């Protein structure tokens, strides 16, 4: 009889994931919701969803955000590597001449 009573009792688990690493808390129209990730979801995806301020809602959107970030980082790196390759011009002060020796750096005469 005691077992039947225990089996009929309801278990309240809505707060079970609040302090877990697998859930993300977000505010949506004044209600608190918990985002649960599938096992094996990378931490970077969880981080993007958690800290996006509600803009990124699922793993697919987080993947797009990360791909966009990598693309922008590659473009900036290529610009910094190849963009500043102009011909360096050394100008001598008035009345001086620049000597370009073959075995050393340029110098003033």
C-alpha atoms as an extended CHARMM CRD file, in Angstrom:
* protein
*
       109  EXT
         1         1  UNK       CA              0.0000000000        0.0000000000        0.0000000000  PROA      1               0.0000000000
         2         2  UNK       CA              2.8500000000        2.3360000000        0.8280000000  PROA      2               0.0000000000
         3         3  UNK       CA              4.4880000000        1.6090000000       -2.5620000000  PROA      3               0.0000000000
         4         4  UNK       CA              1.3030000000        2.4860000000       -4.4350000000  PROA      4               0.0000000000
         5         5  UNK       CA              1.1850000000        5.8320000000       -2.6450000000  PROA      5               0.0000000000
         6         6  UNK       CA              4.8300000000        6.5460000000       -3.5240000000  PROA      6               0.0000000000
         7         7  UNK       CA              4.2620000000        5.6540000000       -7.1930000000  PROA      7               0.0000000000
         8         8  UNK       CA              1.3040000000        8.0210000000       -7.4380000000  PROA      8               0.0000000000
         9         9  UNK       CA              3.2120000000       10.9970000000       -6.0580000000  PROA      9               0.0000000000
        10        10  UNK       CA              4.2840000000       13.5470000000       -8.6420000000  PROA      10              0.0000000000
        11        11  UNK       CA              7.9080000000       14.5540000000       -8.8980000000  PROA      11              0.0000000000
        12        12  UNK       CA              8.6070000000       18.2380000000       -9.5540000000  PROA      12              0.0000000000
        13        13  UNK       CA             11.7630000000       18.5920000000      -11.6920000000  PROA      13              0.0000000000
        14        14  UNK       CA             11.3960000000       22.0360000000      -13.2420000000  PROA      14              0.0000000000
        15        15  UNK       CA             14.3160000000       23.4080000000      -11.1880000000  PROA      15              0.0000000000
        16        16  UNK       CA             16.5830000000       20.4000000000      -11.6470000000  PROA      16              0.0000000000
        17        17  UNK       CA             18.7350000000       21.9440000000      -14.3890000000  PROA      17              0.0000000000
        18        18  UNK       CA             19.0510000000       25.4820000000      -13.0470000000  PROA      18              0.0000000000
        19        19  UNK       CA             22.5600000000       24.9900000000      -11.6670000000  PROA      19              0.0000000000
        20        20  UNK       CA             23.6800000000       22.4530000000      -14.2460000000  PROA      20              0.0000000000
        21        21  UNK       CA             26.3580000000       23.0800000000      -16.8970000000  PROA      21              0.0000000000
        22        22  UNK       CA             24.0810000000       21.5630000000      -19.5350000000  PROA      22              0.0000000000
        23        23  UNK       CA             21.4370000000       24.2810000000      -19.3420000000  PROA      23              0.0000000000
        24        24  UNK       CA             21.2890000000       27.9510000000      -20.2280000000  PROA      24              0.0000000000
        25        25  UNK       CA             18.9450000000       30.3760000000      -18.5150000000  PROA      25              0.0000000000
        26        26  UNK       CA             17.3350000000       33.0570000000      -20.6210000000  PROA      26              0.0000000000
        27        27  UNK       CA             14.5790000000       35.5990000000      -20.1420000000  PROA      27              0.0000000000
        28        28  UNK       CA             11.7910000000       35.4410000000      -22.7320000000  PROA      28              0.0000000000
        29        29  UNK       CA              8.7660000000       37.6820000000      -22.2170000000  PROA      29              0.0000000000
        30        30  UNK       CA              9.1580000000       37.7050000000      -18.4410000000  PROA      30              0.0000000000
        31        31  UNK       CA              9.2830000000       33.9200000000      -18.1170000000  PROA      31              0.0000000000
        32        32  UNK       CA             12.3580000000       31.9240000000      -17.2320000000  PROA      32              0.0000000000
        33        33  UNK       CA             13.2260000000       29.0870000000      -19.5780000000  PROA      33              0.0000000000
        34        34  UNK       CA             16.0420000000       26.5660000000      -19.5720000000  PROA      34              0.0000000000
        35        35  UNK       CA             17.8940000000       25.5990000000      -22.7540000000  PROA      35              0.0000000000
        36        36  UNK       CA             19.0240000000       21.9760000000      -22.6060000000  PROA      36              0.0000000000
        37        37  UNK       CA             21.7820000000       20.8900000000      -24.9720000000  PROA      37              0.0000000000
        38        38  UNK       CA             22.1950000000       17.4890000000      -26.5480000000  PROA      38              0.0000000000
        39        39  UNK       CA             25.0190000000       15.3810000000      -25.1180000000  PROA      39              0.0000000000
        40        40  UNK       CA             28.2100000000       16.1280000000      -26.9910000000  PROA      40              0.0000000000
        41        41  UNK       CA             27.3630000000       19.7580000000      -27.7860000000  PROA      41              0.0000000000
        42        42  UNK       CA             30.6740000000       21.6470000000      -27.9060000000  PROA      42              0.0000000000
        43        43  UNK       CA             31.2890000000       24.1350000000      -25.1100000000  PROA      43              0.0000000000
        44        44  UNK       CA             31.9270000000       26.9700000000      -27.5930000000  PROA      44              0.0000000000
        45        45  UNK       CA             28.4130000000       26.4810000000      -29.0280000000  PROA      45              0.0000000000
        46        46  UNK       CA             26.9550000000       26.5240000000      -25.5130000000  PROA      46              0.0000000000
        47        47  UNK       CA             28.9680000000       29.6690000000      -24.7340000000  PROA      47              0.0000000000
        48        48  UNK       CA             27.7380000000       31.4880000000      -27.8640000000  PROA      48              0.0000000000
        49        49  UNK       CA             24.1060000000       30.6690000000      -27.0680000000  PROA      49              0.0000000000
        50        50  UNK       CA             24.4870000000       31.6080000000      -23.4090000000  PROA      50              0.0000000000
        51        51  UNK       CA             26.2200000000       34.9700000000      -23.9390000000  PROA      51              0.0000000000
        52        52  UNK       CA             24.4160000000       36.1420000000      -27.0760000000  PROA      52              0.0000000000
        53        53  UNK       CA             21.7630000000       37.9260000000      -25.0530000000  PROA      53              0.0000000000
        54        54  UNK       CA             18.9900000000       35.8700000000      -26.6140000000  PROA      54              0.0000000000
        55        55  UNK       CA             19.9460000000       36.6110000000      -30.2280000000  PROA      55              0.0000000000
        56        56  UNK       CA             21.2130000000       33.0780000000      -30.8800000000  PROA      56              0.0000000000
        57        57  UNK       CA             18.5150000000       30.5770000000      -30.0270000000  PROA      57              0.0000000000
        58        58  UNK       CA             19.8290000000       27.1910000000      -31.1850000000  PROA      58              0.0000000000
        59        59  UNK       CA             22.9400000000       25.2890000000      -32.2250000000  PROA      59              0.0000000000
        60        60  UNK       CA             22.4660000000       25.9460000000      -35.9350000000  PROA      60              0.0000000000
        61        61  UNK       CA             22.4750000000       29.7150000000      -35.4210000000  PROA      61              0.0000000000
        62        62  UNK       CA             25.5010000000       29.4150000000      -33.1260000000  PROA      62              0.0000000000
        63        63  UNK       CA             27.3510000000       27.5520000000      -35.8870000000  PROA      63              0.0000000000
        64        64  UNK       CA             26.5680000000       30.3580000000      -38.3510000000  PROA      64              0.0000000000
        65        65  UNK       CA             27.8150000000       32.9590000000      -35.8620000000  PROA      65              0.0000000000
        66        66  UNK       CA             31.0830000000       31.0650000000      -35.3710000000  PROA      66              0.0000000000
        67        67  UNK       CA             31.5860000000       30.5980000000      -39.1300000000  PROA      67              0.0000000000
        68        68  UNK       CA             31.0170000000       34.3260000000      -39.6440000000  PROA      68              0.0000000000
        69        69  UNK       CA             33.4810000000       35.1560000000      -36.8740000000  PROA      69              0.0000000000
        70        70  UNK       CA             36.1500000000       32.9190000000      -38.4310000000  PROA      70              0.0000000000
        71        71  UNK       CA             35.5650000000       34.4500000000      -41.8820000000  PROA      71              0.0000000000
        72        72  UNK       CA             35.9500000000       37.9910000000      -40.5120000000  PROA      72              0.0000000000
        73        73  UNK       CA             39.0850000000       36.9930000000      -38.5820000000  PROA      73              0.0000000000
        74        74  UNK       CA             40.6390000000       35.4870000000      -41.7420000000  PROA      74              0.0000000000
        75        75  UNK       CA             39.8370000000       38.6150000000      -43.7850000000  PROA      75              0.0000000000
        76        76  UNK       CA             41.3830000000       40.8750000000      -41.1320000000  PROA      76              0.0000000000
        77        77  UNK       CA             44.4810000000       38.6650000000      -40.8970000000  PROA      77              0.0000000000
        78        78  UNK       CA             44.9440000000       38.6650000000      -44.6950000000  PROA      78              0.0000000000
        79        79  UNK       CA             44.5410000000       42.4390000000      -44.7980000000  PROA      79              0.0000000000
        80        80  UNK       CA             47.1470000000       42.9020000000      -42.0740000000  PROA      80              0.0000000000
        81        81  UNK       CA             49.5650000000       40.4840000000      -43.7340000000  PROA      81              0.0000000000
        82        82  UNK       CA             49.2450000000       41.6180000000      -47.3530000000  PROA      82              0.0000000000
        83        83  UNK       CA             47.6720000000       45.0730000000      -47.1040000000  PROA      83              0.0000000000
        84        84  UNK       CA             50.6760000000       46.9460000000      -45.7500000000  PROA      84              0.0000000000
        85        85  UNK       CA             53.1380000000       45.8250000000      -48.4030000000  PROA      85              0.0000000000
        86        86  UNK       CA             53.7890000000       49.1480000000      -50.0750000000  PROA      86              0.0000000000
        87        87  UNK       CA             57.1990000000       50.2540000000      -51.2590000000  PROA      87              0.0000000000
        88        88  UNK       CA             59.0400000000       51.7820000000      -48.3370000000  PROA      88              0.0000000000
        89        89  UNK       CA             60.5830000000       55.0600000000      -49.2920000000  PROA      89              0.0000000000
        90        90  UNK       CA             63.4750000000       56.4210000000      -47.2890000000  PROA      90              0.0000000000
        91        91  UNK       CA             63.9270000000       60.1780000000      -47.5430000000  PROA      91              0.0000000000
        92        92  UNK       CA             67.1480000000       61.8630000000      -46.5600000000  PROA      92              0.0000000000
        93        93  UNK       CA             67.1920000000       65.1230000000      -44.6610000000  PROA      93              0.0000000000
        94        94  UNK       CA             68.0410000000       68.2070000000      -46.7410000000  PROA      94              0.0000000000
        95        95  UNK       CA             71.7270000000       68.2720000000      -47.7180000000  PROA      95              0.0000000000
        96        96  UNK       CA             72.2830000000       64.5650000000      -47.0360000000  PROA      96              0.0000000000
        97        97  UNK       CA             72.5390000000       61.6070000000      -49.3730000000  PROA      97              0.0000000000
        98        98  UNK       CA             71.5340000000       57.9680000000      -48.7390000000  PROA      98              0.0000000000
        99        99  UNK       CA             74.1320000000       55.2710000000      -49.4600000000  PROA      99              0.0000000000
       100       100  UNK       CA             72.8800000000       51.7140000000      -50.1750000000  PROA      100             0.0000000000
       101       101  UNK       CA             75.8210000000       49.3670000000      -49.4780000000  PROA      101             0.0000000000
       102       102  UNK       CA             75.4390000000       45.7460000000      -50.6540000000  PROA      102             0.0000000000
       103       103  UNK       CA             76.4990000000       44.2480000000      -47.3160000000  PROA      103             0.0000000000
       104       104  UNK       CA             74.5450000000       46.4560000000      -44.8820000000  PROA      104             0.0000000000
       105       105  UNK       CA             71.5500000000       48.6610000000      -44.3080000000  PROA      105             0.0000000000
       106       106  UNK       CA             71.1210000000       52.0450000000      -45.9790000000  PROA      106             0.0000000000
       107       107  UNK       CA             72.8740000000       54.9190000000      -44.2300000000  PROA      107             0.0000000000
       108       108  UNK       CA             73.4830000000       58.6300000000      -44.5900000000  PROA      108             0.0000000000
       109       109  UNK       CA             76.6690000000       59.9660000000      -46.1480000000  PROA      109             0.0000000000
